[in-house]
Amino acid sequence: MKACDLAIIGAGPAGMAAATEAANAGLSVIVLDEQPAPGGQIYRAIETVPEERRKILGPDYAHGAGIAQAFRNCGATYIPEATVWNINPDLSIDYSRHGGSAQVSAKHLLIATGAVERPTPLPGWTLPGVTTAGALQILLKAHGGVGDDVVLVGSGPLLYLLAQQMIAAGKPPKAIVETIDRERYIKAARHLPRALAGFGYLRKGLSMMRQIRQAGVPRFSGAHDIRIEGVHRAEAVVFSVGGKAHRIETTSVALHQGVVPNQQATRLLGCDHAWNESQRCFVPKLDVFLESSIENVFVAGDGAGIAGAKSAAMRGRLAALRVAQKLGHSNGADIRALQADLKRDEAVRPFLEALYAPSRDILQPADETIVCRCEEVTAGAIRRAVDLGAPGPNQVKSFLRSGMGPCQGRMCGLAVSAIIAERRKEEPEAIGYYRLRPPLKPLLLSELAQLEPEATRSEPL
Amino acid sequence: MAAGSSQDITTDLLVIGGGIHGCSAALNAALRGMRVVVFEKDTVARHASGVNAGGVRKLGRHVAEIPLSLHSMSIWNRIADFLDDDCGFQPAPQIKIAETEDELDTLRERVAELNGLGYTHEVILDRKTMRGYLPAVAEHCVGALASLQDGFAQPYQTTFAFQRKGIEKGVRFLENTPVDRVFKTGKDWKVVAGGQTFTGRFVLNCAGAWGGEIARQIGDHAPVSAYAPMMIVTERVRPFCDAVVGATGRPLSFKQMPNGTVVIGGGRPGIPDPATNRTHMQMAQLRHSAQTAIDIFPIMRGAQIVRSWAGIEGLMPDGIPVIGPALHAEGAFHSFGFSAHGFQLGPGVGDIVAELIATGRTQAPIAPFSVGRFSQVSTKPNEELS
């Protein structure tokens, strides 16, 4: 078993920046990442992307190249294609790679596993042809391809960024169906003064909107009662705007309602979490140095609360500097400067969170809508279980099997907690979340059977 | 329910613990006309009762448990009528595989012993018959012991159904309400919980892994320890097995659920932390369960594990539960420490314990489960301090 000062899970901006900072400070660092190359989701394929596609994806994406290069050169041990499937209380980490399992142990752990897209339970969302904006963007980054008649549906900056990238790629979306209404703009407006500190973000947003308008992409604002129709696959998106019904024919729908922290690893470890009402999600409780309620476990990047790629890199550096300081490798002078930079970068968030708050359609889905895709559990079934007396997500899970399928609740967890909270008229924080158990990702039974006892565990594969 | 004052609630039976045994005893006591309050420090079925492997098994029981298990089975067979919920109960054979001739000889001796006691529910399956029940079993398996009219059920659904039927019959459940203190004043028992004092003629300790402290306050010594059997479940696999399978020479509990997922457990404990309710998985231990499952069902080699878990269970040193009256303190009873095989016994033992409390006697042979087996020296029950 290989040991280190700092183990980092995830090689997105937070993980890469943290590894670079920590290695430069003289720490021994191991980075475990699921992808074959550094970059995470936001900078996916950053090292290998052809020049033409890099232009399509824009300068914010291209910025990741420098971070990846510094990471490659920093001297941290980088283990790509490693699927972490368990983290033990002593901070030893089991991971799977090329069909076998191995273990590393760490004095400190940084969880930099980023964000996942918020579950978007709508009628028809399980039909073939329906995907998420994030998944579509992965296709664009990794392979350069998207469909011809994509309809983007939902809310959030990613929707417009993707539209802009699709336009640049010569495959503009057929339409953008937005769940944001006028009222939301008014609510968001009061956060504008503070958001001006993040003027760069606002300017970029306005520029994206202009390009979408110039490309002639139809936009529908304030859409509700959205459903995807189709027998064997998606055939049309149907919705209402201000009492008027619309129907757009399409074979390809990309849903998006923002991103939320990926809680799997922090929940597995038993870190304390708080409900963030503005982001409508659970966020691990962290101190000003990003250390969690469990000593020596840090969280950086969007997993620490959604703040974007720039903040992610800064948070990664902050956590690394704090670990270095704890180990006597740093005097902490840089820490305060970073904390101030972070505060500035995050200034735009309350505005974005108010503007792009998720649609009620998906927060409180209609009774017949499937919420847990793996086990096909509907919102109505969850409400009936609550009415019978099931007090929380774990009882609903035991009772209905929601969250028991291969995705382990990644796709339904937040929605299930929100539905129970609303039904019981309690706060989501009081309702809580699924208890997470290993393996974090499906693991072959034969691989577990071959797991070597720790004493004889070999070097990372 | 009569309340003496806002701080003092009077009832007949105070049940400590909302697992399957507490819920079943509470329901059965209510059916006998008693007023019942159940105290649960977390939520009903939070621990072993909600997350066990769900085996409804007469097979392989300690001989002292067999009469209780047979009684329980008679209730399982009409569970849907009793609770208005089918509890996910599926009749199915329980089969214990022999991997060697020596193991099969041990199983034959077991059948001979049971037959001598007048029990006929366990039978030997020769290799061919076994393969008829289990076409996917590995070639090297030579035969099996079976109890053909057993089954399995959904543990949380079952315990939750007992609770709901209990509520319907007037049982009051206080969840998230740990018991601070149990003591006796005169003929009555008092339970202090959630800032209130509850008075009852009887108290029943169904506190599982936490039952030792309650027993101590009642005046009994019961060396229960916390135990966390680990289980794993796979993704859905094409149906290949409709029996619940164990092994003779090594620990295994194996079954394929109606939806295709396969639940594998047996014998390998995680690390329980009863103070925080958490359990830590020991994956390096669990690998043995994975290997055993693959050895006996080679088809499992390619199956994907999606989850593992462990619940906190009370384990007695001799591996059988504590059931029956307190050693000296009148009006106090125990039903805990089921040592990782109490789920099947829930319906029957709840009935027996309720009978014992309500009538002062039972025909069921519960003497082997007396708490007195752990202590020849009595300690005094807690008396009121004032």
Interface residues (C-beta under 8 A of the other chain):
Chain A: N86 N88 P89 D94 G270 L388 G389 A390 P391 G392 Q395 S398 F399 R401 M404 G405 P406 Q408 R437 P438 P439 P442 L443 L444 L445 S446 L448 A449 Q450 L451 P453 E454
Chain B: T43 A45 G50 V51 Q154 P155 Y156 Q157 F160 Q163 R164 I167 E175 I232 V233 T234 E235 N259 I264 R278 H280 M281 M283 A284 L286 R287 A290 Q291 A293 I294 M300 R301 G302 A303 Q304 I305 V306 R307 S308 W309
